[in-house]
């Protein structure tokens, strides 16, 4: 099958889609570093390093089976300003325009879970209505990457449209309902760094806000958190590279300090001993990029590319379901959400 990759970044979706048999004819991405990274693993695709609004896609009409991509998520991210449609970075209108121009058999759009929250759910409903008006049967679901073998607590919205039939989402392969444990981050990374960690100290917060788990709450300055190596990692952030980079607790300070705080102890001061930040390479491994893959650009750009991407292993699971069902193979799956049985159009923030 032939694909068209929009807002491609370094190609996390394409790596997974290629494994499933969807080969991109072209990709569009305005960040040059990400295009260079992408061309390293998919050189045969036509690469457009430009603003998607400058392009016409009518040349691909009748040539594309699946259009896929993740329109910029900042307008709907719970970690941003959440300006939604008022944000000029909202590229869903461009995604819809491409569908009208190309008329593929199916599409897959990925975005943040924030699009399903109270402030944005009306826009999601309008998007679904627009896609349906184009002749697509639309299914959507928030998928947890850890449920599909990715060692990361990453929840993302997937919207899938088929011209014929309704898409059925694949069942989880890992987690408490499957009999197969989540993949522990410690099976992939360890106290010993892979690559060069950023020189950015972890500092005890002046006014900590602990939780029951020592790996949650706001206990340290910045957005980076300690990683429980016995469980999936926190979501890898596109803003990593500095104080928002998660860190490995080589001296096991986090557990003792969290207990100290919960028992009423005074906050500690200074740098956390034994704390080291995750490297670009480790972040990419947690995201399930191939270990041999090279990211281009500054280190900040590399962290952004990794954090913005769809985990290739998760993309592959979705793409294999798309290919199988487009080829007419029935799927027995109780997680299906056709139009008449969709999840409630609200998820608490």
C-alpha positions as CSV (number, residue, x, y, z in Angstrom):
1,X,0.0,0.0,0.0
2,X,1.1,3.6,-0.7
3,X,1.0,6.2,2.0
4,X,1.3,10.0,2.3
5,X,3.0,11.2,5.5
6,X,2.0,14.6,6.9
7,X,3.8,16.5,9.7
8,X,6.2,13.6,9.6
9,X,8.9,14.7,12.1
10,X,11.7,12.2,12.1
11,X,9.4,9.5,10.9
12,X,8.2,7.5,13.9
13,X,4.9,6.7,12.2
14,X,6.5,5.9,8.9
15,X,8.9,3.4,10.5
16,X,6.0,1.5,12.0
17,X,3.8,1.9,8.9
18,X,6.6,0.6,6.6
19,X,6.9,-2.5,8.8
20,X,3.2,-3.1,8.2
21,X,3.4,-2.7,4.4
22,X,2.5,1.0,4.0
23,X,5.2,2.7,2.0
24,X,5.3,6.5,1.9
25,X,5.3,8.1,-1.5
26,X,6.0,11.5,0.0
27,X,6.4,13.2,3.4
28,X,5.9,16.8,4.5
29,X,7.7,18.4,7.5
30,X,8.8,22.0,7.9
31,X,11.8,21.3,10.3
32,X,14.9,20.7,8.3
33,X,16.7,18.6,10.9
34,X,13.7,16.2,11.1
35,X,13.6,15.9,7.3
36,X,17.3,15.0,7.3
37,X,16.7,12.4,10.0
38,X,13.7,11.0,8.1
39,X,15.7,10.7,4.8
40,X,18.2,8.6,6.6
41,X,15.7,5.7,6.9
42,X,13.3,6.5,4.1
43,X,15.4,8.1,1.3
44,X,13.1,7.0,-1.6
45,X,10.1,9.2,-0.4
46,X,9.7,12.6,-1.9
47,X,10.6,15.0,0.9
48,X,8.9,18.4,1.2
49,X,10.7,20.6,3.8
50,X,8.2,23.4,3.8
51,X,5.0,24.7,5.4
52,X,2.2,22.4,4.3
53,X,0.0,25.3,3.5
54,X,2.2,26.1,0.6
55,X,1.6,22.8,-1.1
56,X,-1.1,21.3,-3.3
57,X,-1.6,17.6,-3.1
58,X,-3.9,17.1,-6.1
59,X,-1.0,15.4,-7.9
60,X,-1.4,12.5,-5.6
61,X,-5.2,12.0,-6.2
62,X,-5.8,8.3,-6.9
63,X,-2.3,7.3,-6.0
64,X,-2.5,7.1,-2.2
65,X,-4.1,4.4,-0.1
66,X,-3.5,5.9,3.4
67,X,-2.9,9.4,4.5
68,X,-1.4,9.6,8.0
69,X,0.2,12.0,10.4
70,X,0.1,13.9,13.6
71,X,-1.0,17.5,13.2
72,X,0.9,19.8,15.6
73,X,-0.5,19.1,19.1
74,X,0.4,22.3,21.0
75,X,-3.1,23.8,20.5
76,X,-4.6,20.9,22.4
77,X,-1.9,19.8,24.8
78,X,-2.6,20.0,28.5
79,X,1.0,21.1,28.9
80,X,0.5,24.2,26.7
81,X,-1.7,27.2,26.5
82,X,-4.6,25.1,25.0
83,X,-5.8,27.8,22.6
84,X,-7.2,25.1,20.3
85,X,-8.7,26.5,17.1
86,X,-7.4,30.0,18.0
87,X,-3.9,28.7,17.8
88,X,-2.3,29.3,14.4
89,X,-0.4,26.0,14.8
90,X,-3.7,24.0,14.5
91,X,-3.1,22.0,11.3
92,X,-6.2,19.8,11.3
93,X,-7.7,22.1,8.6
94,X,-4.7,21.3,6.4
95,X,-5.0,17.5,7.2
96,X,-8.7,17.7,6.1
97,X,-7.7,19.7,3.0
98,X,-5.3,16.9,2.0
99,X,-8.0,14.3,2.4
100,X,-10.2,16.3,0.1
101,X,-7.5,16.7,-2.5
102,X,-6.1,13.1,-2.4
103,X,-9.2,11.1,-1.6
104,X,-7.4,8.1,0.0
105,X,-9.1,4.9,1.0
106,X,-8.2,5.5,4.6
107,X,-6.5,7.9,7.0
108,X,-4.9,7.8,10.4
109,X,-4.5,11.0,12.5
110,X,-2.6,11.0,15.8
111,X,-2.9,13.7,18.5
112,X,-2.7,14.4,22.2
113,X,-5.3,13.1,24.6
114,X,-6.1,16.8,25.4
115,X,-8.3,16.9,22.3
116,X,-10.8,14.7,24.1
117,X,-11.1,17.0,27.2
118,X,-13.9,19.4,28.0
119,X,-12.3,22.5,26.4
120,X,-11.6,20.7,23.0
121,X,-14.2,17.9,22.7
122,X,-16.5,20.1,20.7
123,X,-13.8,20.6,18.1
124,X,-13.1,16.9,18.0
125,X,-16.8,16.3,17.3
126,X,-16.7,18.9,14.5
127,X,-13.7,17.2,13.0
128,X,-15.4,13.8,13.0
129,X,-18.4,15.3,11.4
130,X,-16.2,16.9,8.7
131,X,-14.5,13.6,8.0
132,X,-17.8,11.8,7.8
133,X,-19.1,14.4,5.3
134,X,-16.2,13.4,3.1
135,X,-17.5,9.9,3.1
136,X,-15.4,8.3,5.8
137,X,-16.6,6.0,8.6
138,X,-14.7,7.4,11.6
139,X,-13.5,5.5,14.7
140,X,-11.4,7.1,17.5
141,X,-9.7,5.9,20.7
142,X,-7.1,7.1,23.2
143,X,-4.4,4.4,23.1
144,X,-1.9,3.8,26.0
145,X,1.4,3.0,24.4
146,X,2.3,0.7,27.3
147,X,-0.7,-1.5,26.5
148,X,1.1,-2.4,23.2
149,X,4.6,-3.2,24.4
150,X,6.1,0.3,24.5
151,X,7.8,1.0,27.8
152,X,6.2,4.4,28.2
153,X,3.2,5.9,29.9
154,X,2.2,7.7,26.7
155,X,-1.5,8.2,25.9
156,X,-2.4,9.5,22.5
157,X,-5.6,9.9,20.5
158,X,-5.9,8.1,17.2
159,X,-8.6,9.0,14.7
160,X,-9.1,6.5,11.8
161,X,-11.3,6.8,8.8
162,X,-12.3,4.1,6.3
163,X,-14.4,4.7,3.2
164,X,-15.7,1.2,3.5
165,X,-16.5,-0.4,6.8
166,X,-15.5,0.7,10.3
167,X,-12.0,0.4,11.7
168,X,-11.5,-1.9,14.7
169,X,-8.8,-0.9,17.1
170,X,-6.4,-3.8,18.1
171,X,-6.6,-5.2,21.5
172,X,-3.9,-4.5,24.1
173,X,-1.1,-7.0,24.2
174,X,0.4,-6.0,27.6
175,X,-1.1,-5.0,31.0
176,X,-3.3,-6.5,33.6
177,X,-6.1,-7.6,31.2
178,X,-3.7,-9.6,29.0
179,X,-1.6,-11.8,31.3
180,X,1.6,-10.1,30.0
181,X,3.4,-7.6,32.1
182,X,4.2,-4.1,30.9
183,X,7.7,-3.7,29.6
184,X,9.9,-2.3,32.3
185,X,12.1,0.7,31.4
186,X,14.9,-1.0,33.3
187,X,14.9,-3.8,30.6
188,X,16.0,-1.1,28.1
189,X,18.1,1.4,30.0
190,X,20.0,1.3,33.3
191,X,22.1,3.4,35.7
192,X,24.9,3.3,33.1
193,X,24.2,5.9,30.4
194,X,23.8,5.2,26.7
195,X,25.2,8.3,25.1
196,X,26.0,11.6,26.7
197,X,23.6,12.9,29.4
198,X,22.9,16.7,29.5
199,X,24.7,18.6,32.1
200,X,21.6,19.8,33.9
201,X,21.4,19.1,37.6
202,X,18.3,17.8,39.4
203,X,17.5,20.1,42.3
204,X,15.1,19.6,45.2
205,X,12.1,21.9,44.9
206,X,11.7,24.5,47.6
207,X,8.0,23.8,48.0
208,X,7.5,20.1,47.1
209,X,4.1,18.6,46.4
210,X,4.6,14.8,46.9
211,X,2.3,12.0,45.9
212,X,2.0,8.4,47.1
213,X,4.3,7.3,44.4
214,X,7.9,8.6,44.7
215,X,7.9,8.9,40.9
216,X,5.0,11.3,40.7
217,X,4.2,14.7,42.1
218,X,6.2,17.9,41.9
219,X,9.1,17.3,44.2
220,X,12.0,18.5,42.0
221,X,12.5,21.6,40.0
222,X,11.6,21.4,36.3
223,X,9.3,19.0,34.5
224,X,11.7,16.1,34.6
225,X,10.8,13.2,37.0
226,X,12.7,10.2,38.4
227,X,12.1,7.0,36.5
228,X,10.9,3.8,38.1
229,X,13.1,1.2,36.2
230,X,10.6,-1.5,37.2
231,X,7.8,0.1,35.2
232,X,7.2,2.0,32.0
233,X,8.9,5.4,31.7
234,X,7.0,8.7,31.9
235,X,6.0,10.2,28.6
236,X,9.1,11.4,26.8
237,X,8.7,15.2,26.3
238,X,9.5,17.2,23.2
239,X,10.7,19.9,25.6
240,X,13.4,17.6,27.0
241,X,17.1,18.4,26.9
242,X,17.1,20.6,30.0
243,X,15.1,20.6,33.2
244,X,12.2,18.8,31.6
245,X,14.4,15.7,30.9
246,X,13.4,12.7,33.1
247,X,16.2,11.3,35.2
248,X,17.6,8.1,36.5
249,X,18.0,7.8,40.3
250,X,21.3,6.0,40.5
251,X,21.5,6.2,44.4
252,X,17.8,5.5,45.0
253,X,17.2,8.8,46.7
254,X,13.6,9.3,45.4
255,X,12.0,6.6,47.5
256,X,13.6,7.6,50.7
257,X,12.9,11.3,50.1
258,X,9.3,10.8,49.2
259,X,8.8,8.8,52.4
260,X,10.5,11.6,54.4
261,X,8.1,14.2,52.9
262,X,5.0,12.1,53.5
263,X,6.0,11.7,57.1
264,X,6.2,15.5,57.5
265,X,9.9,16.1,57.0
266,X,11.3,19.4,55.9
267,X,12.3,19.7,52.2
268,X,15.9,19.0,51.3
269,X,18.0,21.6,49.6
270,X,20.5,21.5,46.7
271,X,21.2,19.0,44.0
272,X,19.9,15.4,44.2
273,X,22.9,13.1,44.6
274,X,23.3,10.4,42.0
275,X,20.6,11.9,39.6
276,X,21.5,11.9,35.9
277,X,19.3,13.0,33.0
278,X,18.2,10.7,30.2
279,X,20.2,10.9,27.0
280,X,18.8,11.4,23.5
281,X,19.7,7.8,22.7
282,X,17.9,6.5,25.8
283,X,14.9,8.6,25.0
284,X,14.8,7.2,21.5
285,X,15.1,3.6,22.8
286,X,12.1,4.2,25.1
287,X,10.2,5.6,22.1
288,X,11.1,2.3,20.3
289,X,13.2,3.9,17.6
290,X,15.8,1.5,16.1
291,X,19.0,1.6,18.2
292,X,21.1,2.2,15.1
293,X,19.0,5.2,14.0
294,X,20.8,8.6,13.9
295,X,19.1,11.9,14.7
296,X,20.4,15.1,13.1
297,X,20.6,18.7,14.3
298,X,21.5,20.2,17.6
299,X,21.0,18.1,20.8
300,X,17.9,20.3,21.6
301,X,16.5,19.5,18.1
302,X,17.2,15.8,18.6
303,X,15.3,15.7,21.9
304,X,12.4,17.5,20.2
305,X,12.3,15.1,17.3
306,X,12.3,12.1,19.6
307,X,9.7,13.5,22.0
308,X,7.3,14.7,19.3
309,X,7.3,11.4,17.4
310,X,4.8,8.5,17.5
311,X,6.6,5.4,18.9
312,X,7.3,3.3,15.9
313,X,6.1,0.1,17.7
314,X,2.8,1.6,18.5
315,X,2.4,3.0,14.9
316,X,3.1,-0.5,13.6
317,X,0.3,-2.1,15.7
318,X,-2.2,0.5,14.4
319,X,-0.9,0.2,10.8
320,X,-1.1,-3.6,10.8
321,X,-4.7,-3.4,11.8
322,X,-5.4,-0.8,9.1
323,X,-3.7,-3.0,6.4
324,X,-5.4,-6.1,7.5
325,X,-8.9,-4.6,7.5
326,X,-8.4,-2.7,4.3
327,X,-7.5,-6.1,2.8
328,X,-10.9,-7.4,3.9
329,X,-9.8,-9.5,6.9
330,X,-12.4,-9.4,9.7
331,X,-11.1,-8.6,13.2
332,X,-12.8,-9.9,16.3
333,X,-12.3,-7.2,18.8
334,X,-14.4,-5.9,21.6
335,X,-12.6,-2.5,21.6
336,X,-14.2,-1.5,18.4
337,X,-15.9,1.9,18.5
338,X,-18.0,2.5,15.4
339,X,-20.1,5.6,15.0
340,X,-23.0,4.2,16.8
341,X,-21.0,2.9,19.7
342,X,-18.2,5.5,20.2
343,X,-16.7,6.3,23.6
344,X,-18.2,9.3,25.4
345,X,-17.0,12.5,23.9
346,X,-15.4,13.6,27.1
347,X,-12.4,12.5,29.1
348,X,-11.6,14.3,32.4
349,X,-8.5,16.5,32.2
